[in-house]
Amino acid sequence: MTVSDARIARIPGAAARTLLAIAGAMAVGAVVLALAGLPLASTFVSIAEGAVGSSFAIREWLTEAAPITLTALGVAVAFRAGLFNLGGEGQIYIGALGGVMIALTLTSLPGAVLIIVASLAGMIAAGMWGGIAGVLRARLGLSEIITTIMLNFSAFWLVSYLVHGPIEDPHGTRYPWTEEIVARAQLGSVGGVLPIVAIVLAGVTVVVWAVLERTGVGLRIKHCGLSQTASRFAGVRVGGVVLLAMVLAGSLAGLGGVMSLLGDQHRLSDFFAPEWGFVAVAIALIGRGTALGTLAAGLFIAAVRSGVDQAQATAHVPSSVAEILLGAVVLFMIIANADVVMRYARRVSVSGLFTTRRHAGIP
């Protein structure tokens, strides 16, 4: 059996796990809705309609899916290298900051050029931000789990400080956000249904898949994730691979921040991406660390998020109940992929052990 045949053979099992996870989440949701005194059938229908029930719902779903899934792709790249990137949140903010600074400064550029330059600026800025954790891991052996979490706080409060003062909209009502970016730099939709940011997401997913599965770079990343010791024995510069993986992870999350800025919010504020980075980790785990799996998981979780959000307005679902429903879906999907969660946890712990022993001089 070839590798492709093996992957195809695993599809029915993955589909079965997904269906069981959805059924389990719906069972928990039914109990919660019953305790809250809400009608089950009409509430579930409202959630489905809120996700895909109209062209507006589909556009909102795909618009929300793009930044979260792009960030999850970055998490998946780090997973492949045996790293646990919890810094997606901060990388999103830094990417959006880099993009908005270009969008507000180089306003004389043509629209297409401005969009490309702003996107590249956001990716570079966030890639450098992710690279900080990569350097600390590669050179000093510091856990990227801790450093990326700390960098999240630094990024958020940096953006918060800037939007409350230096780059705050001077013509606004003292709300902590920047000026609105020019209209020609805003990404719309095709036919009023398909957001351009969703097209960008699809294209980037294909590129990430090709890099991870069809290039020497992807092979080195994969081998380092499986065993850093074996990779060093084979002559691979493990520190360079670690740094590259974290830079790529940051760049993808930064692109997610820029896509949210250009495609939806059009201003940078200090609470524009609540918990996206941590949702992205769950999506990457559900997607089993693969590009295509992460795309599918991101679209599914975004649909649930969008549907639940709409149900709060149309079916009068309390926000607390809505969060429980969303959490149940994510939890059951992660449980359905418990094997991959444990595998990545083992990779991270073993990789960290070898790095700590090497820097401590322990043979």
N, C-alpha and C positions, 0 to 999 in steps of 0.2 A: 504494500500500500504506500503510495506516495504521500508527501506532506500535504498536498492539496486535497487528496482523497481523505486523509485523516481529518482535515479541517471541515470538509463537507459532511463527513460522518458525524461530527460533533454538533451540527446545526439542529437536528431534531431534539437532542438533549437540552440544548440551550433554549429552544423554543418551549419545551415542556417546563423547564425551570422558571422561565419568564411567566408563563401562564399560571403556574402554581403561586408565584409571588404576587401576581395581580389578584388572584382569587383570595389569597390570605389577606392582602391589604384591603380588599373590598369587604371581607368579613369583619375585620377590625373597624373599618369605616362604618359599616352597618350598625355595629354595636354603639359606636360613639354617636352616630346620628340619632339612634333610637333613644339613648340616654339624654340627648339634647332636645328631644321632642320634635325632630324634623322628619318629614316624610322621606322614606328611603328612595323610592323609584324616581320621584320628581327631582330630588337633589342630585342623584347620579346623572340623570338626563341633563340637568343644568350644567354639571361639570363637563359632560361631553360636548354640549352645545357651546359652552364657553371656550373650549379648545379648538373645535373644528366645525362649529355649526354655521359659520358664515364666512364670507371673504374677509371681513374685518377680524374675526376671531383667528382665522388662519394666519393673517398678516401679523397680528400681535404675538401669536405663538412662535412663529419663525423668527420674529424680531428678538424675542426674549431668548430663543434657543441659541442664537449666534454667539453672543459674548461668553455665555456660560460654557458652551461646548468647545469654543476655541481655547478657553482656559483649561478645560478638561483634557484637550489634546496635549497641552503642555505638561499636565500632570502625568499623562500616559507616557510621554517621552522620558520623563524622569523615572517613572516606574521601570521602564526598559533598562535603564542604567543602574537599577538597584537603589534608587533614591526616592525619598518621600517628600515631594514638594508641597508644603502647606502654605506657600507664599503667594498663591494665585491672587488673593485679595489685594495685597500690596502691589503686585505686578500689574494688575488691572488699573489701579489708581495712577501708578507712575506712567503707564502707557497712555492713558487718557490725558494726563497732564502734558506729556510730550506732544501728543496730537493737537490739543487745544492751543498750546503756545504757538505752534506753526500755523494753525488755522486762523488764529486771531492776528498773527503778525504778517504773514505773507499773503495778504488779501488781494494783491494785484495779480497773483498767478491765475491762470485759467483753472476752471473748476476741476477737471480731471487731474491736472498736474498737482493742484493743491491737495486733493484727496490722497493721491499716491505719496506725496512728500509727507503729509501729516501722518499717514499710516506707517511709513518707514521710520519717522521720528519716534512715534510711540513704541514701535517694535524695538528700536535701538535702545531707547531709554529703559524700557522694561527688561530687555535682555541684559543690559549692564546691571540692573538692580538684581535680577536673578543670579547674575555672575558673581555678585558679592558672596552669596551663600556657597556658590560653587568653589570659589577660591578658598574660603574658610574651611570647606570640607576637604579639598584637595591638598592644601598646604598645611593646615593645622589639625586636621582630623576632627573638626567640630561638627556635631550633628546638624545636618541640614534641616531636620525637623524643628529644632530650637531656633536656629538662626532665621529661617524663613518666617516663623511665627513672629519673632521680634521685628523683622523687617516689615511685616504687615502693619504693626503699630506705627513704625516710623513713617511709612508711606502715607497712611491715612492722615496722621496729624500734620505732616508736611503739606498735603493738599488742603486740609482744613485751615491751616494757617494762611495759605496763599489766597484761598477763596474768601476768607474773612478780611482781607486787607489788600495785599499787593496786586492781585489780579481780579479783585471783586468788580462786578459790573458797576461802573461809576454812574450810570444812568438808571440803576435799578432802585428797588425799595429797601435797600440794606439787607436783602436776602443773600445768604452766602453762596453765590454762584458767579460764574464769569459772564461776560457778554455772550450773546448768541452768535454762533459761527455764521458766516455768510451763506446765503441760500444755495449758491452753486457748489458749496462743499458738503451739502447735506445729501445723504443717500436715500433715495426714495424706494419705490417698488415697481415691479414690472406688471402691468395690467391691474394695478391696484390690489394684487394678492401676494405676489412673490417678492419679498424684500430683497434688495440688492445685497444686504448683509448676509442673507441666507445663501446666495450664490457664491459670495466670498467664502463662506463656511464650507460649502461643498468643494470648492476648488482647493482650499487649504488642506482639507481632509485627504484629498487625493495626493497632494504633494507630500504630506506627512507619511501617508501609507507607503508611497514610493521610496522615500528616504529610509524608512525603518525596515522595509521588506526587500528592497531591490538595490541597495547601495552598500559599499564597504563601510561607510560611516554608521549605517544602521546595524550592520553586523558587529562592529566593534562595541556599539552601545549595548547590544543584546548580550554579547559575551561578557562584558564587564558586569552586567546585571546578574548573570548566572554565577560568575565567580571572578572576583577581582584578582585572586591569587593566580588562577590559571591564566588570566589575561596578561598579568605581568610576566609570567613564565613564557608566554608566547610573544613577548616583546611589545605589547600594547602599552602606550602611555596612559595609564589609568587616570591619573590626575587631569590630563587633557580631556579625556572622555567625560569625566565628571563635570568639569567646567563647561564643556560644550553642551552637555545635556541640560544643565541649569540655565545656560544662556538661551537655548532653544525654548525651554519651558517658559522662561520669562517673556521672550519675544512673542510667543503665541498668546499668552495671557494679555500682554500689552496690546496686541492686535485686537483682542476681544474688547478691551477698554476703548480703543479708538472706534471700533465698529458701533459700540453703544453710543458713543459721543456723536458720530457722524450720522448714524442711522436712526436714532431715536431721541436722545435727550437734547442734543445740540448745545448744551451748556455743561460745564463741569461744576459739580457741587460736592460737598463733603460726605454725603450719604447716598451717592448715586448707585452703588453696587453692593447692597447689603447681603453679606454672607455668600456672595457668588463664588468666591474662592473655595470655600468648604463644600458647597454643593458640587463644584467641579471635581473635587476629590472623589466624592461618592459616584459621580457619573463615570469617571475613569475606572473605578473599581468594578462598577456594573458592566462597563464595556470591556472588561478583562484586559485592560492595558493595550488594546489594539486600536488603530485609527478608525476603522469602520465600525467596530463595536462601540467605541466611544461616541461616534456620530449618532448611531441608532439610540444609544442610551440617553444622549443629550436631547435628542428630539422628543423622546418619550417623556422624560422628566419635565422638560419645558412645557409639553402639552398638558401634563397634570398640573403644573404650577399655574399655567395660564387659565385652565379650566376651573381650578379651585378659586383663583382670584376673582374670576367672573361670577362664580356661584355666590360669593359673598354679597354681590350686588343684586343678582337676579333671584336667588333663592334664600336670601337673608341668612346665609350661613355665618355664624360668629367667627371672628378671626382666630380665636383659640381652637375651635373645632376644625377650621380650615388647615391650620398648622399641624394638627394631629393627623388629619387625613394625608397631607403631603408627607409628613414624617413616616407614616406607616408604609406608604408606597416605597419610599427610599430604603427604609429598613428591610422590608421583605425582599427587595431587589438585591440588596447587598448580601443578605442571608443566602439567597439563591446562588450567589457567586462566592460563597464562603471559601471554597478551595483556592480561588485566585487571591482572595484577601490574605489567607494564611501564607500562601506562597510568597507574595510580595513582602509580608511582614518578616518572614524568615530571611529573605534576601537582604532587607534593610538591616536586620539585627546582625546577621553574619558579616555583612559588608562593614558595618560599624565596628564590630569586634576586631576584624583584621586591621582596619585603619587605626583603631586605638592602640592595638598591640604594636603595630609598626612604628607609630610615632613615640611610643613609650620605650622602644628599643627591645621589646620582648620577642624572642624568636618564635 
